Amino acid sequence: MAETKITFFDVGHGSCTHIQTPNGKNILVDIGGSDDFSPAYHLTNIGQISQLDALVITHPHEDHYHDIMNLERYGISPRVLSRAKSAFPIDRTKFDVKDRTRVDYINAMNSSYTKAVLPEEDPFSEYVNGGLKWQAFSPDKNDQDLEDPNTFSKVYVLSFGECKVVLTGDNNKEILVKMMTNPEFVAAVRNADFLLAPHHGRTTDFCPEFFAVVNPRATIISDKRCEHDSQLGSACAYNNGRGIWLNGESRHVLTTRKDGNIVLRIDPFGNYSFDSWHHAA
C-alpha cells in the first residue's frame, strides 16, 4: 500500500524534515544541515531522489536553511518554494562575512520564485500528492518582527489516514498562546499523533496550552547534543504525551541527538511505524 514517509533528519542544531507523499512527491520542511551531514547529498546520492517538488522554509533562521545551496549543487532545486514572503529580504549586514553568501543565495531564491502554482501541480494538494492533507497556519502579522525571524514561524498540520502530524519552526510560546485563540487552528492541532517540538524543544518556549491541546502520542525534538540550559529539561517538559511503544520501550519523546535520523511511516489507515538510523560523523 502507498504510504507517507516522514524523515526527521539529524542535522545537529537545526531542522530538516523530508516528506515523501503516497504517490512519490518529495517535500522538505526546512533544510538545515551541518558540517557532518548534508540532507541534499543524502537525498540525491543515497535516497536516489531526482526531483524536489517543494521546499518549505518555516522562518528565515540560518539553522533552518543551512544546506540550501546544496540543493542546486546536487540538482534538486525545488519546483515550489513556500515561505513567509514578508520575512524577506534578510538583512545581510547582520551576519558574519562568512555567512553572507548563504544569505544572498536565499534572498535571490526568494526573489526568483514569483510564478503562481497551478492547482493541478500543487504538491501540497491532497488531490495531487496522493492523499496527504496539508494545513498551514501563520502568526498574526502584528506579532511578526523582522528583528526576530522566529516570529514568522508557521505551523503545519499533515494528515494521512487517521494519523496527524504537527510540524513547527522556532515558534515562541507567547505567539503560540495567541494562535490558540483561533478555533480553526485549535481544531487542526487537537489530539495530533506526533509533534515536531517548537524551537527544538527548548524549555524557554515550551507552551503548556499548546501542548495540552496537541496532546501527542510522542514529540520529536530536532537538536544537537545538550549545550544550553534551555535544552536540559526538554524531555521532561514533553514527557506527558499519550506515549508509543518503540523497540519494546515506552517512549514519549524522540530526539535526533539520541535516536539519530527518525523515520515515521504512515499507511492509508493511519497505522504508523518508526525506524531510526545514525549517519557517520
C-alpha positions as CSV (number, residue, x, y, z in Angstrom):
1,M,0.0,0.0,0.0
2,A,1.1,3.6,-0.7
3,E,2.4,5.2,2.5
4,T,3.5,8.6,3.7
5,K,7.1,8.6,4.9
6,I,8.4,11.4,7.1
7,T,12.1,11.6,7.9
8,F,13.3,13.9,10.7
9,F,17.0,14.3,9.8
10,D,19.7,14.7,12.4
11,V,21.3,18.0,11.4
12,G,22.6,18.9,14.8
13,H,21.4,22.4,15.8
14,G,18.7,22.9,13.2
15,S,15.8,21.3,11.5
16,C,15.1,19.4,8.3
17,T,12.1,17.2,7.6
18,H,11.6,15.2,4.4
19,I,8.1,14.2,3.5
20,Q,7.6,11.6,0.7
21,T,3.9,11.5,-0.2
22,P,1.9,8.4,-1.1
23,N,2.5,9.0,-4.9
24,G,6.1,9.9,-4.5
25,K,6.2,13.7,-4.2
26,N,9.2,15.0,-2.3
27,I,8.8,17.9,0.1
28,L,11.3,19.4,2.5
29,V,10.2,21.4,5.5
30,D,13.3,23.4,6.3
31,I,16.8,22.5,5.0
32,G,19.1,22.7,8.0
33,G,22.4,20.9,7.7
34,S,25.8,20.6,9.4
35,D,29.5,20.1,8.6
36,D,28.9,16.3,9.2
37,F,25.7,15.8,7.2
38,S,24.1,17.3,4.1
39,P,20.4,16.4,3.6
40,A,20.6,17.4,-0.1
41,Y,23.6,15.0,-0.6
42,H,21.8,12.2,1.2
43,L,18.5,12.6,-0.7
44,T,20.2,12.5,-4.1
45,N,23.1,10.1,-3.6
46,I,21.6,7.7,-1.0
47,G,17.9,8.2,-1.4
48,Q,18.2,8.4,-5.2
49,I,15.7,11.3,-5.4
50,S,15.9,13.2,-8.7
51,Q,13.2,15.8,-8.1
52,L,12.3,18.0,-5.1
53,D,8.7,19.1,-5.5
54,A,8.6,21.7,-2.8
55,L,10.8,23.4,-0.1
56,V,9.1,24.9,2.9
57,I,11.0,27.5,5.0
58,T,9.2,27.8,8.3
59,H,11.2,31.0,9.0
60,P,14.5,32.5,7.8
61,H,16.9,31.5,10.5
62,E,20.2,30.0,9.3
63,D,19.8,26.7,11.1
64,H,16.6,26.1,9.1
65,Y,18.2,26.8,5.6
66,H,21.9,26.0,6.2
67,D,22.1,23.3,3.4
68,I,20.0,25.3,0.9
69,M,22.8,25.9,-1.6
70,N,23.5,22.2,-1.9
71,L,20.0,21.6,-3.4
72,E,21.2,23.3,-6.6
73,R,24.6,21.7,-6.3
74,Y,23.1,18.2,-6.3
75,G,20.5,19.0,-9.0
76,I,17.3,19.1,-7.0
77,S,16.3,22.8,-6.8
78,P,12.6,22.8,-5.7
79,R,9.8,23.4,-8.1
80,V,7.9,25.2,-5.5
81,L,9.2,27.5,-2.7
82,S,6.9,28.1,0.3
83,R,7.9,30.8,2.8
84,A,6.7,33.9,4.6
85,K,7.4,36.5,1.9
86,S,7.1,39.3,4.4
87,A,10.2,37.9,6.2
88,F,12.4,38.7,3.1
89,P,14.8,40.0,2.2
90,I,17.1,39.1,5.1
91,D,19.4,41.9,6.1
92,R,22.9,40.5,5.2
93,T,24.7,43.2,7.3
94,K,23.6,41.4,10.4
95,F,25.6,38.3,9.5
96,D,29.3,37.5,9.6
97,V,31.1,37.8,6.3
98,K,31.4,34.0,6.0
99,D,27.6,33.6,6.2
100,R,26.6,36.3,3.8
101,T,26.9,34.1,0.7
102,R,24.2,31.8,2.0
103,V,22.0,34.9,3.0
104,D,22.5,36.3,-0.5
105,Y,21.6,33.0,-2.0
106,I,18.3,32.6,-0.2
107,N,17.4,36.2,-0.8
108,A,17.9,35.7,-4.6
109,M,16.0,32.4,-4.4
110,N,13.1,34.2,-2.7
111,S,13.1,36.8,-5.5
112,S,13.1,34.3,-8.3
113,Y,10.1,32.3,-7.2
114,T,7.3,34.5,-8.4
115,K,5.1,32.3,-10.6
116,A,1.8,31.1,-9.2
117,V,1.4,27.3,-8.8
118,L,-1.3,25.8,-10.9
119,P,-3.9,23.8,-8.8
120,E,-3.2,20.7,-10.8
121,E,0.5,20.9,-10.0
122,D,0.3,21.9,-6.3
123,P,2.3,19.4,-4.3
124,F,0.5,20.5,-1.1
125,S,-2.9,19.5,-2.6
126,E,-4.1,16.0,-1.4
127,Y,-5.5,15.5,-4.9
128,V,-2.1,16.0,-6.4
129,N,0.2,14.3,-3.8
130,G,-1.7,11.1,-3.3
131,G,-3.9,11.9,-0.3
132,L,-1.7,13.8,2.2
133,K,-3.6,16.7,3.6
134,W,-1.7,19.9,4.4
135,Q,-2.9,22.8,6.6
136,A,-0.7,25.9,7.3
137,F,-1.1,28.5,10.0
138,S,0.8,31.7,10.3
139,P,1.2,34.0,13.3
140,D,-0.7,37.3,13.3
141,K,1.1,39.9,11.2
142,N,1.1,42.2,14.2
143,D,3.3,39.8,16.0
144,Q,5.9,39.4,13.2
145,D,9.1,41.3,13.6
146,L,11.9,41.4,11.1
147,E,14.3,41.7,14.0
148,D,13.3,38.3,15.2
149,P,12.8,35.7,12.4
150,N,11.3,33.2,14.9
151,T,8.1,35.3,14.9
152,F,7.4,34.3,11.3
153,S,7.4,30.6,12.1
154,K,4.4,28.8,10.6
155,V,2.8,25.6,12.0
156,Y,1.9,22.9,9.5
157,V,-0.6,20.1,10.1
158,L,-0.2,16.9,8.0
159,S,-3.0,14.3,8.0
160,F,-3.0,10.9,6.3
161,G,-5.5,8.2,7.1
162,E,-6.3,8.7,10.7
163,C,-2.8,9.9,11.6
164,K,-2.0,13.6,12.2
165,V,1.5,15.2,12.5
166,V,2.2,18.8,13.6
167,L,5.4,20.5,12.3
168,T,6.6,23.7,13.8
169,G,9.5,26.1,13.4
170,D,11.1,28.2,16.2
171,N,7.7,29.3,17.5
172,N,7.9,31.2,20.8
173,K,5.3,30.4,23.5
174,E,3.8,33.9,23.6
175,I,2.8,33.8,19.9
176,L,1.6,30.2,20.2
177,V,-0.7,31.3,23.0
178,K,-2.2,33.9,20.7
179,M,-2.5,31.4,17.9
180,M,-4.5,29.2,20.3
181,T,-7.3,31.8,20.1
182,N,-8.0,30.8,16.5
183,P,-10.7,28.0,16.7
184,E,-9.6,26.6,13.3
185,F,-6.0,26.3,14.5
186,V,-7.1,24.6,17.7
187,A,-9.3,22.1,15.8
188,A,-6.4,21.3,13.4
189,V,-3.8,20.6,16.0
190,R,-6.0,18.9,18.6
191,N,-5.1,15.3,19.5
192,A,-2.4,15.0,16.9
193,D,-0.4,11.8,16.9
194,F,3.1,13.4,16.6
195,L,4.6,16.8,17.2
196,L,7.8,18.2,16.0
197,A,8.6,20.4,19.0
198,P,8.7,24.2,18.7
199,H,12.1,25.8,18.9
200,H,14.0,22.5,19.1
201,G,12.2,21.6,22.3
202,R,13.8,24.4,24.3
203,T,12.1,24.8,27.7
204,T,12.1,28.5,27.4
205,D,9.5,28.2,24.6
206,F,7.5,25.3,26.0
207,C,3.9,26.3,25.7
208,P,1.7,24.3,28.1
209,E,-1.6,25.5,26.5
210,F,-0.5,24.4,23.0
211,F,1.0,21.1,24.2
212,A,-2.2,20.2,26.1
213,V,-4.4,20.6,23.1
214,V,-2.0,18.8,20.7
215,N,-1.7,16.0,23.2
216,P,0.6,13.9,21.0
217,R,1.5,10.3,21.3
218,A,5.1,11.3,21.0
219,T,7.1,14.5,20.5
220,I,10.2,14.6,18.2
221,I,12.9,17.1,19.1
222,S,15.4,18.1,16.5
223,D,18.6,19.5,18.2
224,K,22.3,19.0,18.8
225,R,23.8,17.5,22.0
226,C,22.9,19.4,25.1
227,E,25.0,22.5,25.5
228,H,22.4,25.0,26.8
229,D,20.3,25.2,30.0
230,S,17.2,25.6,27.8
231,Q,17.8,22.1,26.4
232,L,18.2,20.3,29.7
233,G,14.5,20.0,30.7
234,S,13.1,19.4,27.2
235,A,12.4,15.7,27.7
236,C,10.6,16.3,31.0
237,A,8.5,19.2,29.5
238,Y,7.3,17.0,26.6
239,N,7.1,13.7,28.6
240,N,3.3,13.9,29.2
241,G,2.1,12.7,25.8
242,R,0.0,9.6,25.2
243,G,3.1,7.5,24.5
244,I,4.1,4.9,22.0
245,W,5.9,1.6,22.1
246,L,9.3,1.6,20.3
247,N,11.6,-1.3,20.4
248,G,9.9,-2.8,23.4
249,E,10.1,0.5,25.3
250,S,7.5,3.1,26.2
251,R,8.5,6.5,24.8
252,H,7.0,9.9,24.9
253,V,10.0,11.8,23.4
254,L,12.3,11.0,20.5
255,T,15.3,13.2,19.8
256,T,17.7,13.4,16.9
257,R,20.6,13.8,19.3
258,K,19.8,10.3,20.8
259,D,17.9,8.5,18.1
260,G,19.6,9.9,15.1
261,N,17.6,10.2,11.9
262,I,14.0,9.3,12.8
263,V,11.7,7.8,10.2
264,L,7.9,7.7,10.5
265,R,5.9,5.6,8.1
266,I,2.1,6.0,8.0
267,D,-0.2,3.7,6.0
268,P,-3.6,4.8,4.5
269,F,-5.4,3.5,7.5
270,G,-3.4,5.7,9.9
271,N,-1.2,2.9,11.2
272,Y,2.3,4.0,11.9
273,S,5.8,2.6,12.5
274,F,9.1,4.1,13.5
275,D,12.7,3.4,12.5
276,S,15.9,5.3,13.0
277,W,19.5,5.3,11.8
278,H,22.7,7.2,12.5
279,H,25.0,8.7,10.0
280,A,28.7,8.7,10.5
281,A,30.1,11.9,12.0
